[in-house]
Amino acid sequence: MIVRIATEGQYELPDGEGSAQLNALDNDAVAAVEAGDEARFADLFGQIIAFVRERGTRLEADDLRGSDVIVPPPDTSFEEARHDFSGDGLIPD
């Protein structure tokens, strides 16, 4: 799975367990946004960014593979998140 963190670059995550964990974090972030829980969202969004950075292998800038998932920039506000973290979230089930 190729995940792009907007403004930062692309990472390749191993399929399987990593994808499921990222999806679970995404679903929890959607629930936090829908509940209006900004603090919970900020914590979960930080976990998503950290997960991708720590579990993924950063791809070279000239690697032109398409992204399977695009994560908003790390400085995304809660108001901006309301648009990205809704419905199925970043990763459709």
N, CA, C and O atoms as a CHARMM CRD file, in Angstrom:
* protein
*
  372
    1    1 MET  N      0.84900  -1.16400   0.00000 PROA 1      0.00000
    2    1 MET  CA     0.00000   0.00000   0.00000 PROA 1      0.00000
    3    1 MET  C      0.90100   1.23500   0.00000 PROA 1      0.00000
    4    1 MET  O      1.84000   1.33500   0.78900 PROA 1      0.00000
    5    2 ILE  N      0.59800   2.16800  -0.89500 PROA 2      0.00000
    6    2 ILE  CA     1.34300   3.42100  -0.97900 PROA 2      0.00000
    7    2 ILE  C      0.49900   4.50900  -0.31600 PROA 2      0.00000
    8    2 ILE  O     -0.65000   4.74300  -0.68800 PROA 2      0.00000
    9    3 VAL  N      1.09600   5.16100   0.66800 PROA 3      0.00000
   10    3 VAL  CA     0.41100   6.21700   1.40600 PROA 3      0.00000
   11    3 VAL  C      1.19500   7.51300   1.22100 PROA 3      0.00000
   12    3 VAL  O      2.40100   7.56700   1.46400 PROA 3      0.00000
   13    4 ARG  N      0.49400   8.54500   0.79000 PROA 4      0.00000
   14    4 ARG  CA     1.10500   9.86800   0.66700 PROA 4      0.00000
   15    4 ARG  C      0.66600  10.70800   1.85300 PROA 4      0.00000
   16    4 ARG  O     -0.52600  10.81100   2.14600 PROA 4      0.00000
   17    5 ILE  N      1.63200  11.30700   2.53400 PROA 5      0.00000
   18    5 ILE  CA     1.32600  12.35400   3.50500 PROA 5      0.00000
   19    5 ILE  C      1.48500  13.65200   2.72900 PROA 5      0.00000
   20    5 ILE  O      2.59400  14.00600   2.32700 PROA 5      0.00000
   21    6 ALA  N      0.39600  14.35600   2.52100 PROA 6      0.00000
   22    6 ALA  CA     0.41500  15.57300   1.71800 PROA 6      0.00000
   23    6 ALA  C      1.46900  16.53900   2.26500 PROA 6      0.00000
   24    6 ALA  O      1.60400  16.70500   3.47700 PROA 6      0.00000
   25    7 THR  N      2.19100  17.15400   1.38300 PROA 7      0.00000
   26    7 THR  CA     3.28800  18.10000   1.63800 PROA 7      0.00000
   27    7 THR  C      4.56200  17.42600   2.12100 PROA 7      0.00000
   28    7 THR  O      5.55700  18.10500   2.37500 PROA 7      0.00000
   29    8 GLU  N      4.55100  16.10200   2.25400 PROA 8      0.00000
   30    8 GLU  CA     5.71700  15.41400   2.81100 PROA 8      0.00000
   31    8 GLU  C      6.31300  14.36700   1.88600 PROA 8      0.00000
   32    8 GLU  O      7.53000  14.33600   1.70900 PROA 8      0.00000
   33    9 GLY  N      5.50600  13.52200   1.29900 PROA 9      0.00000
   34    9 GLY  CA     6.02500  12.47700   0.43300 PROA 9      0.00000
   35    9 GLY  C      5.23100  11.19500   0.56200 PROA 9      0.00000
   36    9 GLY  O      4.20500  11.13800   1.23900 PROA 9      0.00000
   37   10 GLN  N      5.73600  10.15700  -0.11300 PROA 10     0.00000
   38   10 GLN  CA     5.05200   8.86000  -0.14800 PROA 10     0.00000
   39   10 GLN  C      5.83000   7.82100   0.65000 PROA 10     0.00000
   40   10 GLN  O      7.05700   7.85700   0.74900 PROA 10     0.00000
   41   11 TYR  N      5.06500   6.90000   1.20900 PROA 11     0.00000
   42   11 TYR  CA     5.61800   5.79700   1.98300 PROA 11     0.00000
   43   11 TYR  C      4.96600   4.50600   1.50400 PROA 11     0.00000
   44   11 TYR  O      3.78400   4.48300   1.16200 PROA 11     0.00000
   45   12 GLU  N      5.74900   3.43800   1.48500 PROA 12     0.00000
   46   12 GLU  CA     5.19400   2.13000   1.15200 PROA 12     0.00000
   47   12 GLU  C      5.02100   1.35800   2.45300 PROA 12     0.00000
   48   12 GLU  O      5.97600   1.13200   3.19600 PROA 12     0.00000
   49   13 LEU  N      3.77500   0.96000   2.70700 PROA 13     0.00000
   50   13 LEU  CA     3.45300   0.17500   3.89600 PROA 13     0.00000
   51   13 LEU  C      3.22200  -1.26800   3.48900 PROA 13     0.00000
   52   13 LEU  O      2.65100  -1.53600   2.43300 PROA 13     0.00000
   53   14 PRO  N      3.66600  -2.20000   4.32800 PROA 14     0.00000
   54   14 PRO  CA     3.38200  -3.60000   4.01500 PROA 14     0.00000
   55   14 PRO  C      1.88200  -3.86000   4.04500 PROA 14     0.00000
   56   14 PRO  O      1.16800  -3.30600   4.88000 PROA 14     0.00000
   57   15 ASP  N      1.41100  -4.69500   3.13900 PROA 15     0.00000
   58   15 ASP  CA    -0.00100  -5.05100   3.11600 PROA 15     0.00000
   59   15 ASP  C     -0.32200  -5.93000   4.31600 PROA 15     0.00000
   60   15 ASP  O      0.57200  -6.42300   5.00400 PROA 15     0.00000
   61   16 GLY  N     -1.59800  -6.11300   4.54900 PROA 16     0.00000
   62   16 GLY  CA    -2.02300  -7.00900   5.61600 PROA 16     0.00000
   63   16 GLY  C     -2.26600  -6.27700   6.91300 PROA 16     0.00000
   64   16 GLY  O     -3.08500  -5.36100   6.97400 PROA 16     0.00000
   65   17 GLU  N     -1.55500  -6.67800   7.95000 PROA 17     0.00000
   66   17 GLU  CA    -1.79200  -6.15700   9.29600 PROA 17     0.00000
   67   17 GLU  C     -1.64000  -4.63800   9.36200 PROA 17     0.00000
   68   17 GLU  O     -2.43500  -3.96600  10.02000 PROA 17     0.00000
   69   18 GLY  N     -0.63800  -4.09800   8.69500 PROA 18     0.00000
   70   18 GLY  CA    -0.42800  -2.65100   8.70500 PROA 18     0.00000
   71   18 GLY  C     -1.61400  -1.91400   8.13500 PROA 18     0.00000
   72   18 GLY  O     -2.02900  -0.88800   8.67400 PROA 18     0.00000
   73   19 SER  N     -2.16300  -2.42600   7.05100 PROA 19     0.00000
   74   19 SER  CA    -3.32500  -1.79500   6.42500 PROA 19     0.00000
   75   19 SER  C     -4.51900  -1.81300   7.36700 PROA 19     0.00000
   76   19 SER  O     -5.25400  -0.83000   7.46600 PROA 19     0.00000
   77   20 ALA  N     -4.71100  -2.92100   8.05300 PROA 20     0.00000
   78   20 ALA  CA    -5.83500  -3.04200   8.98100 PROA 20     0.00000
   79   20 ALA  C     -5.69000  -2.07600  10.14800 PROA 20     0.00000
   80   20 ALA  O     -6.67300  -1.46800  10.57100 PROA 20     0.00000
   81   21 GLN  N     -4.48400  -1.92800  10.67200 PROA 21     0.00000
   82   21 GLN  CA    -4.25800  -1.00100  11.78500 PROA 21     0.00000
   83   21 GLN  C     -4.46600   0.44300  11.35000 PROA 21     0.00000
   84   21 GLN  O     -5.06200   1.23100  12.08400 PROA 21     0.00000
   85   22 LEU  N     -3.98700   0.79200  10.17300 PROA 22     0.00000
   86   22 LEU  CA    -4.17000   2.14400   9.65500 PROA 22     0.00000
   87   22 LEU  C     -5.65600   2.41700   9.43100 PROA 22     0.00000
   88   22 LEU  O     -6.13500   3.50900   9.73800 PROA 22     0.00000
   89   23 ASN  N     -6.37800   1.45400   8.90700 PROA 23     0.00000
   90   23 ASN  CA    -7.81500   1.59400   8.68600 PROA 23     0.00000
   91   23 ASN  C     -8.54900   1.79500  10.01500 PROA 23     0.00000
   92   23 ASN  O     -9.47100   2.60600  10.09600 PROA 23     0.00000
   93   24 ALA  N     -8.14800   1.06400  11.04900 PROA 24     0.00000
   94   24 ALA  CA    -8.78600   1.20700  12.36000 PROA 24     0.00000
   95   24 ALA  C     -8.55500   2.61900  12.92000 PROA 24     0.00000
   96   24 ALA  O     -9.47700   3.22800  13.46200 PROA 24     0.00000
   97   25 LEU  N     -7.33400   3.13400  12.78900 PROA 25     0.00000
   98   25 LEU  CA    -7.04700   4.50400  13.23700 PROA 25     0.00000
   99   25 LEU  C     -7.88800   5.50500  12.45100 PROA 25     0.00000
  100   25 LEU  O     -8.42500   6.45400  13.02200 PROA 25     0.00000
  101   26 ASP  N     -8.00200   5.29200  11.14500 PROA 26     0.00000
  102   26 ASP  CA    -8.79900   6.15600  10.28500 PROA 26     0.00000
  103   26 ASP  C    -10.25800   6.14700  10.73400 PROA 26     0.00000
  104   26 ASP  O    -10.86900   7.20800  10.85900 PROA 26     0.00000
  105   27 ASN  N    -10.81800   4.97300  10.97600 PROA 27     0.00000
  106   27 ASN  CA   -12.21100   4.87100  11.41500 PROA 27     0.00000
  107   27 ASN  C    -12.43100   5.58100  12.74600 PROA 27     0.00000
  108   27 ASN  O    -13.44800   6.24500  12.94000 PROA 27     0.00000
  109   28 ASP  N    -11.46700   5.43700  13.66600 PROA 28     0.00000
  110   28 ASP  CA   -11.57700   6.11100  14.96200 PROA 28     0.00000
  111   28 ASP  C    -11.49600   7.63000  14.78900 PROA 28     0.00000
  112   28 ASP  O    -12.19300   8.36900  15.48400 PROA 28     0.00000
  113   29 ALA  N    -10.64800   8.09900  13.86400 PROA 29     0.00000
  114   29 ALA  CA   -10.53600   9.53400  13.59800 PROA 29     0.00000
  115   29 ALA  C    -11.84400  10.07700  13.02600 PROA 29     0.00000
  116   29 ALA  O    -12.27100  11.17100  13.39700 PROA 29     0.00000
  117   30 VAL  N    -12.47600   9.33500  12.13800 PROA 30     0.00000
  118   30 VAL  CA   -13.77600   9.73800  11.59100 PROA 30     0.00000
  119   30 VAL  C    -14.79100   9.85500  12.72700 PROA 30     0.00000
  120   30 VAL  O    -15.54700  10.82400  12.78800 PROA 30     0.00000
  121   31 ALA  N    -14.80900   8.88300  13.61400 PROA 31     0.00000
  122   31 ALA  CA   -15.75300   8.90700  14.73700 PROA 31     0.00000
  123   31 ALA  C    -15.49500  10.11800  15.63100 PROA 31     0.00000
  124   31 ALA  O    -16.44300  10.74100  16.11000 PROA 31     0.00000
  125   32 ALA  N    -14.23600  10.45900  15.86100 PROA 32     0.00000
  126   32 ALA  CA   -13.90700  11.62300  16.69100 PROA 32     0.00000
  127   32 ALA  C    -14.37900  12.90700  16.03100 PROA 32     0.00000
  128   32 ALA  O    -14.92400  13.78500  16.70000 PROA 32     0.00000
  129   33 VAL  N    -14.17400  13.02400  14.72300 PROA 33     0.00000
  130   33 VAL  CA   -14.63500  14.21800  14.00400 PROA 33     0.00000
  131   33 VAL  C    -16.15400  14.30500  14.06900 PROA 33     0.00000
  132   33 VAL  O    -16.70500  15.37000  14.34700 PROA 33     0.00000
  133   34 GLU  N    -16.82200  13.20400  13.81800 PROA 34     0.00000
  134   34 GLU  CA   -18.28800  13.20200  13.83500 PROA 34     0.00000
  135   34 GLU  C    -18.83400  13.55200  15.21700 PROA 34     0.00000
  136   34 GLU  O    -19.91500  14.13000  15.33200 PROA 34     0.00000
  137   35 ALA  N    -18.08400  13.20000  16.27300 PROA 35     0.00000
  138   35 ALA  CA   -18.49800  13.51200  17.64000 PROA 35     0.00000
  139   35 ALA  C    -18.08700  14.92300  18.05700 PROA 35     0.00000
  140   35 ALA  O    -18.46500  15.38400  19.13400 PROA 35     0.00000
  141   36 GLY  N    -17.32100  15.60600  17.21800 PROA 36     0.00000
  142   36 GLY  CA   -16.85700  16.94600  17.55200 PROA 36     0.00000
  143   36 GLY  C    -15.75800  16.95500  18.60200 PROA 36     0.00000
  144   36 GLY  O    -15.53300  17.97200  19.26000 PROA 36     0.00000
  145   37 ASP  N    -15.06800  15.82100  18.76500 PROA 37     0.00000
  146   37 ASP  CA   -14.02200  15.67300  19.78000 PROA 37     0.00000
  147   37 ASP  C    -12.66300  16.03600  19.19000 PROA 37     0.00000
  148   37 ASP  O    -11.93600  15.17700  18.69200 PROA 37     0.00000
  149   38 GLU  N    -12.33800  17.31300  19.25600 PROA 38     0.00000
  150   38 GLU  CA   -11.10900  17.80800  18.63800 PROA 38     0.00000
  151   38 GLU  C     -9.84900  17.21200  19.27800 PROA 38     0.00000
  152   38 GLU  O     -8.89800  16.88200  18.57100 PROA 38     0.00000
  153   39 ALA  N     -9.83400  17.07500  20.58100 PROA 39     0.00000
  154   39 ALA  CA    -8.65800  16.52600  21.26400 PROA 39     0.00000
  155   39 ALA  C     -8.42500  15.07200  20.85700 PROA 39     0.00000
  156   39 ALA  O     -7.29500  14.67000  20.58100 PROA 39     0.00000
  157   40 ARG  N     -9.48600  14.30200  20.82100 PROA 40     0.00000
  158   40 ARG  CA    -9.35900  12.87900  20.41100 PROA 40     0.00000
  159   40 ARG  C     -8.89900  12.79400  18.96100 PROA 40     0.00000
  160   40 ARG  O     -8.04800  11.97200  18.62200 PROA 40     0.00000
  161   41 PHE  N     -9.46400  13.64100  18.10700 PROA 41     0.00000
  162   41 PHE  CA    -9.03600  13.62900  16.71500 PROA 41     0.00000
  163   41 PHE  C     -7.54800  13.96000  16.60100 PROA 41     0.00000
  164   41 PHE  O     -6.81500  13.27800  15.88400 PROA 41     0.00000
  165   42 ALA  N     -7.10100  14.99800  17.30100 PROA 42     0.00000
  166   42 ALA  CA    -5.69800  15.40900  17.22400 PROA 42     0.00000
  167   42 ALA  C     -4.78400  14.25900  17.63000 PROA 42     0.00000
  168   42 ALA  O     -3.75200  14.03100  16.99900 PROA 42     0.00000
  169   43 ASP  N     -5.16000  13.53700  18.68000 PROA 43     0.00000
  170   43 ASP  CA    -4.37000  12.38600  19.11800 PROA 43     0.00000
  171   43 ASP  C     -4.34500  11.29800  18.04000 PROA 43     0.00000
  172   43 ASP  O     -3.28000  10.77300  17.71600 PROA 43     0.00000
  173   44 LEU  N     -5.49500  10.96600  17.49500 PROA 44     0.00000
  174   44 LEU  CA    -5.57300   9.91100  16.47700 PROA 44     0.00000
  175   44 LEU  C     -4.86800  10.30600  15.18500 PROA 44     0.00000
  176   44 LEU  O     -4.19500   9.48300  14.56400 PROA 44     0.00000
  177   45 PHE  N     -5.02100  11.56200  14.78300 PROA 45     0.00000
  178   45 PHE  CA    -4.35600  12.01400  13.56400 PROA 45     0.00000
  179   45 PHE  C     -2.84500  11.94900  13.74100 PROA 45     0.00000
  180   45 PHE  O     -2.12500  11.56100  12.82200 PROA 45     0.00000
  181   46 GLY  N     -2.36500  12.32700  14.92100 PROA 46     0.00000
  182   46 GLY  CA    -0.93700  12.18400  15.22000 PROA 46     0.00000
  183   46 GLY  C     -0.48600  10.73500  15.13800 PROA 46     0.00000
  184   46 GLY  O      0.61400  10.44600  14.66600 PROA 46     0.00000
  185   47 GLN  N     -1.33900   9.82200  15.60100 PROA 47     0.00000
  186   47 GLN  CA    -1.02100   8.38500  15.51900 PROA 47     0.00000
  187   47 GLN  C     -0.97400   7.91700  14.06800 PROA 47     0.00000
  188   47 GLN  O     -0.12700   7.09700  13.71100 PROA 47     0.00000
  189   48 ILE  N     -1.87200   8.42800  13.22900 PROA 48     0.00000
  190   48 ILE  CA    -1.87500   8.05000  11.81100 PROA 48     0.00000
  191   48 ILE  C     -0.57100   8.48500  11.15300 PROA 48     0.00000
  192   48 ILE  O      0.07900   7.69700  10.46600 PROA 48     0.00000
  193   49 ILE  N     -0.19100   9.74700  11.36800 PROA 49     0.00000
  194   49 ILE  CA     1.04500  10.27100  10.78100 PROA 49     0.00000
  195   49 ILE  C      2.24500   9.46500  11.27600 PROA 49     0.00000
  196   49 ILE  O      3.09800   9.07200  10.48100 PROA 49     0.00000
  197   50 ALA  N      2.31500   9.22000  12.57700 PROA 50     0.00000
  198   50 ALA  CA     3.43400   8.46400  13.15400 PROA 50     0.00000
  199   50 ALA  C      3.46700   7.03500  12.61500 PROA 50     0.00000
  200   50 ALA  O      4.53600   6.50000  12.32100 PROA 50     0.00000
  201   51 PHE  N      2.29600   6.42400  12.49000 PROA 51     0.00000
  202   51 PHE  CA     2.21600   5.05800  11.98700 PROA 51     0.00000
  203   51 PHE  C      2.81300   4.96400  10.58700 PROA 51     0.00000
  204   51 PHE  O      3.62000   4.08000  10.30000 PROA 51     0.00000
  205   52 VAL  N      2.40500   5.89000   9.72300 PROA 52     0.00000
  206   52 VAL  CA     2.90000   5.86200   8.34000 PROA 52     0.00000
  207   52 VAL  C      4.41400   6.09100   8.31700 PROA 52     0.00000
  208   52 VAL  O      5.13900   5.38200   7.61900 PROA 52     0.00000
  209   53 ARG  N      4.88000   7.06200   9.06500 PROA 53     0.00000
  210   53 ARG  CA     6.31900   7.36300   9.08500 PROA 53     0.00000
  211   53 ARG  C      7.14400   6.21900   9.65300 PROA 53     0.00000
  212   53 ARG  O      8.21800   5.90800   9.13700 PROA 53     0.00000
  213   54 GLU  N      6.64400   5.58800  10.71800 PROA 54     0.00000
  214   54 GLU  CA     7.41300   4.54300  11.40600 PROA 54     0.00000
  215   54 GLU  C      7.32600   3.18500  10.71500 PROA 54     0.00000
  216   54 GLU  O      8.31700   2.45800  10.64700 PROA 54     0.00000
  217   55 ARG  N      6.15500   2.84200  10.20600 PROA 55     0.00000
  218   55 ARG  CA     5.95700   1.52600   9.59000 PROA 55     0.00000
  219   55 ARG  C      6.27500   1.50800   8.10400 PROA 55     0.00000
  220   55 ARG  O      6.57800   0.46100   7.53300 PROA 55     0.00000
  221   56 GLY  N      6.20200   2.68600   7.48200 PROA 56     0.00000
  222   56 GLY  CA     6.41000   2.75400   6.04300 PROA 56     0.00000
  223   56 GLY  C      7.85900   2.99400   5.66900 PROA 56     0.00000
  224   56 GLY  O      8.66800   3.45500   6.47400 PROA 56     0.00000
  225   57 THR  N      8.15800   2.66900   4.43300 PROA 57     0.00000
  226   57 THR  CA     9.46200   2.96400   3.84600 PROA 57     0.00000
  227   57 THR  C      9.27400   4.15800   2.92800 PROA 57     0.00000
  228   57 THR  O      8.48200   4.10400   1.98700 PROA 57     0.00000
  229   58 ARG  N      9.99500   5.22700   3.19500 PROA 58     0.00000
  230   58 ARG  CA     9.85700   6.44800   2.39300 PROA 58     0.00000
  231   58 ARG  C     10.32300   6.17700   0.97100 PROA 58     0.00000
  232   58 ARG  O     11.39200   5.60600   0.75900 PROA 58     0.00000
  233   59 LEU  N      9.52100   6.58800   0.00400 PROA 59     0.00000
  234   59 LEU  CA     9.85600   6.40700  -1.39900 PROA 59     0.00000
  235   59 LEU  C     10.62900   7.61200  -1.90700 PROA 59     0.00000
  236   59 LEU  O     10.44600   8.73200  -1.42900 PROA 59     0.00000
  237   60 GLU  N     11.48300   7.37000  -2.86700 PROA 60     0.00000
  238   60 GLU  CA    12.24400   8.44700  -3.49200 PROA 60     0.00000
  239   60 GLU  C     11.29300   9.38500  -4.23300 PROA 60     0.00000
  240   60 GLU  O     10.22700   8.96600  -4.68400 PROA 60     0.00000
  241   61 ALA  N     11.67500  10.63000  -4.35300 PROA 61     0.00000
  242   61 ALA  CA    10.82500  11.62900  -5.00800 PROA 61     0.00000
  243   61 ALA  C     10.52800  11.27800  -6.45700 PROA 61     0.00000
  244   61 ALA  O      9.47900  11.65800  -6.97800 PROA 61     0.00000
  245   62 ASP  N     11.43400  10.55800  -7.12100 PROA 62     0.00000
  246   62 ASP  CA    11.21900  10.21700  -8.53000 PROA 62     0.00000
  247   62 ASP  C     10.44600   8.91400  -8.71700 PROA 62     0.00000
  248   62 ASP  O     10.25000   8.47300  -9.84900 PROA 62     0.00000
  249   63 ASP  N     10.00100   8.28800  -7.61700 PROA 63     0.00000
  250   63 ASP  CA     9.15800   7.09400  -7.69400 PROA 63     0.00000
  251   63 ASP  C      7.73900   7.56900  -7.98400 PROA 63     0.00000
  252   63 ASP  O      7.11300   8.20400  -7.13600 PROA 63     0.00000
  253   64 LEU  N      7.23300   7.26900  -9.16100 PROA 64     0.00000
  254   64 LEU  CA     5.97000   7.83300  -9.62800 PROA 64     0.00000
  255   64 LEU  C      4.75600   6.91300  -9.45100 PROA 64     0.00000
  256   64 LEU  O      3.74700   7.08100 -10.13600 PROA 64     0.00000
  257   65 ARG  N      4.85000   5.95600  -8.54800 PROA 65     0.00000
  258   65 ARG  CA     3.68800   5.09900  -8.29300 PROA 65     0.00000
  259   65 ARG  C      2.55400   5.93100  -7.69600 PROA 65     0.00000
  260   65 ARG  O      2.78000   6.87100  -6.93400 PROA 65     0.00000
  261   66 GLY  N      1.33700   5.55800  -8.06200 PROA 66     0.00000
  262   66 GLY  CA     0.17000   6.25200  -7.52200 PROA 66     0.00000
  263   66 GLY  C     -0.05300   5.91200  -6.06100 PROA 66     0.00000
  264   66 GLY  O      0.29400   4.82300  -5.60500 PROA 66     0.00000
  265   67 SER  N     -0.63200   6.84500  -5.33600 PROA 67     0.00000
  266   67 SER  CA    -0.93300   6.64400  -3.91800 PROA 67     0.00000
  267   67 SER  C     -2.27200   5.93100  -3.76200 PROA 67     0.00000
  268   67 SER  O     -3.24400   6.26200  -4.44100 PROA 67     0.00000
  269   68 ASP  N     -2.31300   4.95300  -2.86500 PROA 68     0.00000
  270   68 ASP  CA    -3.56500   4.27800  -2.52800 PROA 68     0.00000
  271   68 ASP  C     -4.36600   5.11300  -1.53300 PROA 68     0.00000
  272   68 ASP  O     -5.59700   5.10200  -1.54000 PROA 68     0.00000
  273   69 VAL  N     -3.64500   5.83500  -0.67700 PROA 69     0.00000
  274   69 VAL  CA    -4.25400   6.65700   0.36600 PROA 69     0.00000
  275   69 VAL  C     -3.49500   7.97100   0.42600 PROA 69     0.00000
  276   69 VAL  O     -2.26700   7.99000   0.34100 PROA 69     0.00000
  277   70 ILE  N     -4.22300   9.06700   0.57100 PROA 70     0.00000
  278   70 ILE  CA    -3.58600  10.37200   0.76700 PROA 70     0.00000
  279   70 ILE  C     -4.02000  10.90700   2.12800 PROA 70     0.00000
  280   70 ILE  O     -5.20000  11.16000   2.37100 PROA 70     0.00000
  281   71 VAL  N     -3.03900  11.06900   3.00400 PROA 71     0.00000
  282   71 VAL  CA    -3.26700  11.60500   4.34200 PROA 71     0.00000
  283   71 VAL  C     -3.06100  13.12100   4.26300 PROA 71     0.00000
  284   71 VAL  O     -2.08700  13.58200   3.66600 PROA 71     0.00000
  285   72 PRO  N     -3.95700  13.88400   4.85100 PROA 72     0.00000
  286   72 PRO  CA    -3.78700  15.34400   4.83500 PROA 72     0.00000
  287   72 PRO  C     -2.46200  15.75000   5.49600 PROA 72     0.00000
  288   72 PRO  O     -1.85100  14.95000   6.20400 PROA 72     0.00000
  289   73 PRO  N     -2.02300  16.98900   5.26400 PROA 73     0.00000
  290   73 PRO  CA    -0.77500  17.45400   5.86000 PROA 73     0.00000
  291   73 PRO  C     -0.81200  17.37600   7.38300 PROA 73     0.00000
  292   73 PRO  O     -1.88100  17.48100   7.98600 PROA 73     0.00000
  293   74 PRO  N      0.35000  17.19400   8.00500 PROA 74     0.00000
  294   74 PRO  CA     0.40300  17.08400   9.46600 PROA 74     0.00000
  295   74 PRO  C     -0.18100  18.28400  10.20900 PROA 74     0.00000
  296   74 PRO  O     -0.61100  18.14300  11.35400 PROA 74     0.00000
  297   75 ASP  N     -0.20500  19.45000   9.58900 PROA 75     0.00000
  298   75 ASP  CA    -0.73300  20.64300  10.26100 PROA 75     0.00000
  299   75 ASP  C     -2.21500  20.88500   9.96500 PROA 75     0.00000
  300   75 ASP  O     -2.69800  22.00700  10.12000 PROA 75     0.00000
  301   76 THR  N     -2.92900  19.86100   9.54700 PROA 76     0.00000
  302   76 THR  CA    -4.35900  19.98100   9.24200 PROA 76     0.00000
  303   76 THR  C     -5.13800  20.38600  10.48500 PROA 76     0.00000
  304   76 THR  O     -4.97200  19.80200  11.55600 PROA 76     0.00000
  305   77 SER  N     -5.97800  21.38200  10.33000 PROA 77     0.00000
  306   77 SER  CA    -6.80900  21.83100  11.45200 PROA 77     0.00000
  307   77 SER  C     -8.02200  20.91000  11.61100 PROA 77     0.00000
  308   77 SER  O     -8.36300  20.13900  10.71400 PROA 77     0.00000
  309   78 PHE  N     -8.65700  21.01400  12.76800 PROA 78     0.00000
  310   78 PHE  CA    -9.86000  20.22100  13.01100 PROA 78     0.00000
  311   78 PHE  C    -10.95400  20.59200  12.01200 PROA 78     0.00000
  312   78 PHE  O    -11.67800  19.72500  11.52300 PROA 78     0.00000
  313   79 GLU  N    -11.06900  21.88100  11.71500 PROA 79     0.00000
  314   79 GLU  CA   -12.07600  22.33000  10.74700 PROA 79     0.00000
  315   79 GLU  C    -11.80500  21.71400   9.37000 PROA 79     0.00000
  316   79 GLU  O    -12.73400  21.25800   8.70300 PROA 79     0.00000
  317   80 GLU  N    -10.54600  21.70000   8.94500 PROA 80     0.00000
  318   80 GLU  CA   -10.18900  21.08000   7.66500 PROA 80     0.00000
  319   80 GLU  C    -10.45200  19.58000   7.70400 PROA 80     0.00000
  320   80 GLU  O    -10.85700  18.99300   6.70100 PROA 80     0.00000
  321   81 ALA  N    -10.22500  18.96600   8.84600 PROA 81     0.00000
  322   81 ALA  CA   -10.41300  17.52200   8.98400 PROA 81     0.00000
  323   81 ALA  C    -11.86800  17.11200   8.78600 PROA 81     0.00000
  324   81 ALA  O    -12.14800  15.98600   8.37400 PROA 81     0.00000
  325   82 ARG  N    -12.77800  18.00700   9.07300 PROA 82     0.00000
  326   82 ARG  CA   -14.19900  17.69300   8.89800 PROA 82     0.00000
  327   82 ARG  C    -14.50700  17.29600   7.45200 PROA 82     0.00000
  328   82 ARG  O    -15.44900  16.54300   7.20400 PROA 82     0.00000
  329   83 HSD  N    -13.72100  17.79600   6.50100 PROA 83     0.00000
  330   83 HSD  CA   -13.93500  17.46900   5.08800 PROA 83     0.00000
  331   83 HSD  C    -13.29200  16.14000   4.70000 PROA 83     0.00000
  332   83 HSD  O    -13.84600  15.39300   3.89300 PROA 83     0.00000
  333   84 ASP  N    -12.12200  15.84300   5.27500 PROA 84     0.00000
  334   84 ASP  CA   -11.38500  14.62900   4.90800 PROA 84     0.00000
  335   84 ASP  C    -11.81500  13.40200   5.70800 PROA 84     0.00000
  336   84 ASP  O    -11.86000  12.28900   5.18500 PROA 84     0.00000
  337   85 PHE  N    -12.12600  13.62000   6.96800 PROA 85     0.00000
  338   85 PHE  CA   -12.46900  12.49800   7.86100 PROA 85     0.00000
  339   85 PHE  C    -13.97400  12.44400   8.05200 PROA 85     0.00000
  340   85 PHE  O    -14.49400  12.77100   9.11900 PROA 85     0.00000
  341   86 SER  N    -14.66100  12.02800   7.00300 PROA 86     0.00000
  342   86 SER  CA   -16.11300  11.87500   7.05400 PROA 86     0.00000
  343   86 SER  C    -16.48600  10.63600   6.26800 PROA 86     0.00000
  344   86 SER  O    -15.68300  10.13600   5.48000 PROA 86     0.00000
  345   87 GLY  N    -17.67200  10.14000   6.46800 PROA 87     0.00000
  346   87 GLY  CA   -18.11400   8.95100   5.73200 PROA 87     0.00000
  347   87 GLY  C    -17.18300   7.77800   5.95400 PROA 87     0.00000
  348   87 GLY  O    -17.02100   7.30400   7.07900 PROA 87     0.00000
  349   88 ASP  N    -16.56800   7.30800   4.86700 PROA 88     0.00000
  350   88 ASP  CA   -15.65800   6.16800   4.95900 PROA 88     0.00000
  351   88 ASP  C    -14.25500   6.57500   5.37800 PROA 88     0.00000
  352   88 ASP  O    -13.40200   5.71200   5.57900 PROA 88     0.00000
  353   89 GLY  N    -13.99700   7.87600   5.51500 PROA 89     0.00000
  354   89 GLY  CA   -12.67500   8.33000   5.91900 PROA 89     0.00000
  355   89 GLY  C    -11.68600   8.28700   4.76000 PROA 89     0.00000
  356   89 GLY  O    -12.06400   8.32700   3.58900 PROA 89     0.00000
  357   90 LEU  N    -10.42000   8.20400   5.11700 PROA 90     0.00000
  358   90 LEU  CA    -9.35900   8.17600   4.11400 PROA 90     0.00000
  359   90 LEU  C     -9.27700   6.82900   3.40700 PROA 90     0.00000
  360   90 LEU  O     -8.92000   6.74300   2.23200 PROA 90     0.00000
  361   91 ILE  N     -9.61400   5.78600   4.14800 PROA 91     0.00000
  362   91 ILE  CA    -9.50000   4.41400   3.63000 PROA 91     0.00000
  363   91 ILE  C    -10.89500   3.78100   3.64200 PROA 91     0.00000
  364   91 ILE  O    -11.38300   3.39400   4.70400 PROA 91     0.00000
  365   92 PRO  N    -11.53700   3.67200   2.48900 PROA 92     0.00000
  366   92 PRO  CA   -12.85100   3.04300   2.45200 PROA 92     0.00000
  367   92 PRO  C    -12.78000   1.59200   2.91200 PROA 92     0.00000
  368   92 PRO  O    -11.84700   0.86600   2.56900 PROA 92     0.00000
  369   93 ASP  N    -13.77700   1.17900   3.69300 PROA 93     0.00000
  370   93 ASP  CA   -13.81700  -0.22300   4.18100 PROA 93     0.00000
  371   93 ASP  C    -14.11900  -1.18000   3.06600 PROA 93     0.00000
  372   93 ASP  O    -14.19000  -2.38800   3.29200 PROA 93     0.00000
